[in-house]
Amino acid sequence: MTAGTALREILDFLLPTRCLGCDDRLPLDGPAQPVCVTCLARLRPPPWPRCPRCHYPNGTGRLAPTCLACHDWPAALRGARSAVILEDRAGRLVHALKYEGWRELAPLMADRMRDLPLPDAALAGRAVVVPIPTTSRRRRQRGYNQAALLASAYARGADLQFVEALVRNAGGGSQVSLHPAQRQSNVRGAFSMAPSSSGSISGRQVVLVDDVLTTGATAGEAAATLERAGAEGVSLVTFARALPERRRDLTGAIA
């Protein structure tokens, strides 16, 4: 055993790096990422069949005339796609990015999001990528907006324009533990356009990016704001999708 190998093993024992998804120790000579390959392999996409608009799982495949998950969304929000179901491992990754300062997770999560096929309309004319904004207070507390990190990484990998076009207005508290109707009321009027962004949005398709899709109330309000600013249409892309039976607080707080 060489001195370098011995030193690596001593450091690995004394200062182990733990996987953010399962807490297992990561080998020092493994991939330079804070998630083990097992956890990455066990992140599950929403099962088929799915609603054509929002990709909500339809269970038996006997489609109802209207998908109950997205029938209240504004027309401006054309569709939604999510990379994985918000189960234990995915929830831990979302929490680590959102609350624990693990910015390194954003490119890894964005890679999964870029694999999603977008609605055809979003691909026409080279879409612009816009993150869901957080409040200025939360951004100061965390030092960043997790949706902006995801959107920036997504845009870079897809060679699309990234624009922080939306501003989160004061008022309206957290979405945690609110019922769907309460969520819609809570985000009404929550967004406005950043002063310098209208020219980047007018006449363009928008890919709206967030970490988790729960009811779509936040994304719907953001999409309506973008449509009033001249966006041709808005499609939502998130890392995780919260399903009703799993909407208990897996992330510590779901936006």
C-alpha positions as CSV (number, residue, x, y, z in Angstrom):
1,M,0.0,0.0,0.0
2,T,1.4,3.4,-1.0
3,A,1.6,6.3,1.4
4,G,-1.0,8.1,-0.7
5,T,-3.5,5.2,-0.6
6,A,-3.0,4.9,3.1
7,L,-3.6,8.6,3.6
8,R,-6.8,8.4,1.5
9,E,-8.1,5.5,3.6
10,I,-7.3,7.3,6.9
11,L,-9.1,10.4,5.7
12,D,-12.1,8.4,4.4
13,F,-12.4,6.8,7.8
14,L,-11.9,9.9,9.9
15,L,-13.8,12.3,7.6
16,P,-16.3,10.2,5.7
17,T,-18.3,11.9,2.9
18,R,-21.9,10.8,3.2
19,C,-24.4,10.4,0.4
20,L,-27.1,13.0,0.7
21,G,-29.7,10.5,-0.4
22,C,-29.1,7.6,2.0
23,D,-26.2,8.6,4.4
24,D,-24.0,5.8,3.2
25,R,-20.3,6.7,3.0
26,L,-19.0,7.7,-0.4
27,P,-15.6,6.4,-1.5
28,L,-13.0,9.1,-2.0
29,D,-12.1,7.6,-5.4
30,G,-15.7,7.5,-6.6
31,P,-17.5,10.1,-8.8
32,A,-17.2,13.7,-7.6
33,Q,-20.8,14.1,-6.6
34,P,-22.6,14.1,-3.2
35,V,-25.0,11.3,-4.2
36,C,-24.2,7.6,-4.6
37,V,-24.9,5.7,-7.8
38,T,-27.5,3.5,-6.0
39,C,-29.6,6.5,-4.9
40,L,-29.4,7.9,-8.4
41,A,-30.5,4.6,-9.9
42,R,-33.5,4.4,-7.4
43,L,-34.9,7.8,-8.3
44,R,-38.2,6.9,-10.0
45,P,-40.0,8.9,-12.7
46,P,-43.8,9.2,-12.5
47,P,-45.3,6.0,-13.8
48,W,-47.2,5.6,-17.0
49,P,-49.9,6.2,-18.2
50,R,-49.8,9.9,-17.6
51,C,-52.0,12.9,-18.4
52,P,-50.8,14.3,-21.7
53,R,-50.8,17.9,-20.3
54,C,-49.3,17.6,-16.8
55,H,-47.9,14.0,-16.8
56,Y,-49.9,13.1,-13.7
57,P,-50.0,9.3,-13.4
58,N,-53.4,8.0,-14.5
59,G,-53.4,4.7,-12.6
60,T,-55.4,2.2,-14.6
61,G,-55.1,4.1,-17.8
62,R,-58.8,4.7,-18.1
63,L,-58.6,8.4,-18.8
64,A,-61.2,10.7,-17.4
65,P,-62.5,13.4,-19.7
66,T,-60.5,15.9,-17.6
67,C,-57.4,15.4,-15.5
68,L,-58.2,16.5,-12.0
69,A,-54.6,17.4,-11.3
70,C,-54.4,20.2,-13.9
71,H,-58.0,21.1,-14.9
72,D,-57.9,24.3,-12.8
73,W,-54.6,25.5,-14.3
74,P,-54.7,28.6,-16.4
75,A,-54.4,28.1,-20.2
76,A,-51.1,29.9,-20.1
77,L,-49.6,26.9,-18.4
78,R,-49.5,24.6,-21.4
79,G,-48.0,21.5,-19.7
80,A,-45.7,20.2,-17.0
81,R,-43.0,17.6,-16.8
82,S,-41.2,16.2,-13.7
83,A,-38.1,14.0,-13.6
84,V,-38.9,11.9,-10.5
85,I,-41.5,11.2,-7.9
86,L,-41.0,13.0,-4.6
87,E,-40.1,9.9,-2.6
88,D,-37.6,9.5,0.3
89,R,-34.4,9.9,-1.7
90,A,-35.7,12.6,-4.0
91,G,-37.1,14.5,-1.0
92,R,-33.8,14.4,0.8
93,L,-32.0,15.8,-2.3
94,V,-34.6,18.6,-2.6
95,H,-34.2,19.4,1.1
96,A,-30.4,19.4,0.8
97,L,-30.5,21.8,-2.1
98,K,-33.1,24.1,-0.7
99,Y,-32.2,24.3,3.0
100,E,-28.7,22.8,3.5
101,G,-26.6,24.8,1.1
102,W,-25.8,21.9,-1.2
103,R,-25.6,23.9,-4.5
104,E,-23.6,21.2,-6.1
105,L,-26.8,19.2,-6.4
106,A,-28.3,21.6,-8.9
107,P,-26.4,20.4,-12.0
108,L,-27.0,16.8,-11.2
109,M,-30.8,17.4,-10.7
110,A,-30.9,19.6,-13.9
111,D,-29.4,16.7,-15.9
112,R,-32.4,14.6,-15.0
113,M,-34.8,17.4,-15.9
114,R,-33.2,17.9,-19.3
115,D,-33.9,14.3,-20.2
116,L,-37.7,15.1,-20.2
117,P,-39.4,15.6,-23.5
118,L,-41.0,19.0,-23.5
119,P,-44.4,19.7,-25.1
120,D,-44.0,20.5,-28.8
121,A,-44.9,24.1,-28.4
122,A,-42.0,24.7,-26.0
123,L,-39.5,23.6,-28.6
124,A,-40.6,26.0,-31.2
125,G,-38.5,29.2,-31.6
126,R,-36.0,28.4,-28.9
127,A,-37.6,28.8,-25.5
128,V,-36.3,31.0,-22.7
129,V,-35.7,29.5,-19.3
130,V,-37.2,31.3,-16.2
131,P,-37.0,30.2,-12.6
132,I,-39.8,30.5,-10.1
133,P,-38.5,33.3,-7.7
134,T,-38.4,33.1,-4.0
135,T,-39.0,36.1,-1.7
136,S,-36.1,38.5,-1.1
137,R,-36.1,37.5,2.6
138,R,-35.7,33.8,1.8
139,R,-33.0,34.5,-0.8
140,R,-31.1,36.5,1.8
141,Q,-31.4,33.8,4.4
142,R,-30.3,31.0,2.0
143,G,-27.9,33.0,-0.1
144,Y,-29.5,31.8,-3.3
145,N,-32.8,30.7,-4.9
146,Q,-32.7,26.9,-5.5
147,A,-35.0,27.2,-8.6
148,A,-32.6,29.7,-10.1
149,L,-29.7,27.3,-9.6
150,L,-31.7,24.5,-11.3
151,A,-32.9,26.8,-14.1
152,S,-29.4,28.1,-14.8
153,A,-27.9,24.6,-15.0
154,Y,-30.8,23.4,-17.1
155,A,-30.4,26.4,-19.6
156,R,-26.6,25.9,-19.9
157,G,-27.0,22.2,-20.7
158,A,-29.8,22.8,-23.2
159,D,-28.1,25.9,-24.8
160,L,-31.1,28.1,-24.0
161,Q,-31.4,31.6,-22.7
162,F,-31.7,32.0,-18.9
163,V,-33.6,35.0,-17.6
164,E,-34.7,35.8,-14.1
165,A,-37.9,37.4,-15.5
166,L,-40.1,37.2,-12.4
167,V,-40.1,38.9,-9.0
168,R,-41.8,37.5,-6.0
169,N,-44.0,40.2,-4.4
170,A,-44.3,40.6,-0.6
171,G,-47.2,38.9,1.1
172,G,-48.4,35.4,0.9
173,G,-46.8,32.9,3.3
174,S,-45.4,29.4,2.8
175,Q,-47.3,26.9,0.7
176,V,-46.6,24.1,3.2
177,S,-49.7,22.3,4.6
178,L,-52.1,24.3,2.5
179,H,-55.0,22.7,0.7
180,P,-55.2,23.2,-3.1
181,A,-57.7,26.0,-2.9
182,Q,-55.7,27.7,-0.2
183,R,-52.6,27.4,-2.3
184,Q,-54.3,29.2,-5.2
185,S,-55.5,32.0,-3.0
186,N,-52.1,32.3,-1.3
187,V,-50.2,32.9,-4.6
188,R,-52.7,35.2,-6.2
189,G,-50.9,38.3,-7.3
190,A,-47.6,36.8,-6.0
191,F,-45.5,37.7,-9.0
192,S,-44.6,40.6,-11.2
193,M,-42.1,41.1,-14.0
194,A,-38.6,42.2,-13.4
195,P,-38.2,45.7,-14.9
196,S,-35.6,44.7,-17.5
197,S,-37.1,41.3,-18.6
198,S,-40.1,42.0,-20.7
199,G,-38.1,42.2,-24.0
200,S,-36.7,38.8,-23.4
201,I,-40.2,37.2,-22.8
202,S,-42.5,38.9,-25.4
203,G,-43.4,36.5,-28.2
204,R,-41.3,33.6,-26.7
205,Q,-42.1,30.2,-25.4
206,V,-41.0,29.9,-21.7
207,V,-39.7,26.9,-19.8
208,L,-40.6,27.6,-16.2
209,V,-38.3,25.8,-13.7
210,D,-38.9,24.8,-10.0
211,D,-37.7,22.1,-7.7
212,V,-41.1,20.5,-6.9
213,L,-44.5,20.4,-8.5
214,T,-47.3,19.9,-5.9
215,T,-50.7,21.3,-7.1
216,G,-49.4,23.7,-9.8
217,A,-50.9,26.8,-8.1
218,T,-47.6,28.6,-7.9
219,A,-46.6,27.7,-11.5
220,G,-50.1,28.7,-12.7
221,E,-49.8,32.1,-11.2
222,A,-46.3,32.6,-12.6
223,A,-47.4,31.4,-16.1
224,A,-50.4,33.9,-16.1
225,T,-48.0,36.7,-15.1
226,L,-45.6,35.7,-18.0
227,E,-48.5,35.5,-20.4
228,R,-49.6,39.1,-19.6
229,A,-46.1,40.2,-20.3
230,G,-46.3,38.7,-23.8
231,A,-45.2,35.1,-23.5
232,E,-46.6,32.8,-26.2
233,G,-46.9,29.9,-23.8
234,V,-45.4,28.4,-20.7
235,S,-44.3,24.9,-19.9
236,L,-43.2,23.8,-16.4
237,V,-40.2,21.5,-15.7
238,T,-39.4,20.4,-12.1
239,F,-37.1,17.9,-10.6
240,A,-39.8,16.2,-8.5
241,R,-43.5,15.6,-8.5
242,A,-45.4,15.3,-5.3
243,L,-48.3,12.8,-5.6
244,P,-51.2,13.0,-3.2
245,E,-50.4,9.9,-1.1
246,R,-46.9,11.2,-0.7
247,R,-47.5,14.9,-0.1
248,R,-46.7,14.6,3.6
249,D,-43.6,16.7,4.3
250,L,-40.8,14.7,2.7
251,T,-38.6,17.8,2.0
252,G,-39.2,19.6,5.3
253,A,-41.2,22.1,3.3
254,I,-42.7,21.8,-0.1
255,A,-43.2,25.0,-2.0
